[in-house]
Amino acid sequence: MTGPRRRVTQRDIARLSGVSQATVSLVLNNRLDAGVRIAPETRQRVLDAIRTTGYVADPVARRLADQNNRIIGVFTYEPVFPSGTRDFYHPFLVGLEERAERLGCDLLLLTSAPVEAGRRRIFAEGSRIRLADGCVLLGQEIDRGDLARLVAEGIPFTSVGRRDDAGGPVPYVGADYPAATAALVRRAADLGHASLAYVGSGAGPESHVDRLRGFRDAAGAAGVRARHLPAPDAAALDAALADGATALFLEEPADAPAVTAWAGARGLGVPADLSLVALGDPTRPVSIDLDVTGFTIPRRAMGRQALDVLGALLEGAETDAQRLLPCELHDGATLAPPPVGRNHS
């Protein structure tokens, strides 16, 4: 008496037809409109192998046999839908959705972990992260313990945003904040600014650290004076102004209205008397009439490429698993030469 016949898998179909498993999935799901061209003869070989073997695309069986059901988890450390953050996170999610559609994958938003003190933990009790083939992490600051565990356990993942090593290299697609910030510092120096102030923590999330590092390095290279104001409070701004600062670099662009109001209360015009530079996109809603000089974060491209990196890792393919994408400078109208008599160091 013979044992039960082994179920035919997508991997078997791929081997028999001489194509990749991804190609088999595209043919099975009829996703030839997803931006991937498959030659008619290749498609026919796959269909012939399916017909010959009697393959049945049972999702549960495929999960058990192939350990791959084309579901990608998206874990967000901060809630992304409240009105205070949805505009910032939306382009990341759009980029992820675009690439998932092209790859023929479904996205599973992992929201079961409770939000405590405004944050989730990926390994909270009842976590469903292992339901997915891999996971994309999204959030301004990601728990170091979670990263270390993901790396140690070999769970396929990638982060939207640069992350420091956590017991091993962390796959990520981030924005090149140091280069973008440095370019704006050089622009200010070329206009004659000799005393600049960075306004923001410059600590905590890697994105903040990267901005401050780019600011300091570029200021040192340009020979201009650089101050660091950890918060945009009036006393600190008054002190920087009294000490000769002529341009303020805002870590959080949403602080621009408050800083502009502070300047107006002291009779200072922007940019006639004081220049403002925004280091990225606001992470909370903001309303301001000024077109602030700065740079934009390639959020949509970061979402797309994060899924590219994860896909390559899942397939065991060679890839650049740590990528920094260039930011686009925005000229704006708030960076001008310093007022005469105030460009001293």
Secondary structure, 3 states (H helix, E strand, C coil): CCCCCCCCCHHHHHHHHCCCHHHHHHHHCCCCCCCCCCCHHHHHHHHHHHHHHCCCCCHHHHHHHHCCCCEEEEEECCCCCCCCCHHHHHHHHHHHHHHHHHHCCEEEEECCCCCECCECCCCCCCCCHHHCCEEEEECCCCCHHHHHHHHHHCCCEEEECCCCCCCCCCCEEEECHHHHHHHHHHHHHHCCCCEEEEECCCCCCHHHHHHHHHHHHHHHHHCCEEEEECCCCHHHHHHHHHCCCCEEEECCHHHHHHHHHHHHHCCCCCCCCCEEEEECCCCCCCCCCCCCEEEECCHHHHHHHHHHHHHHHHHCCCCCCEEEECCEEECCCCCCCCCCCCCCC
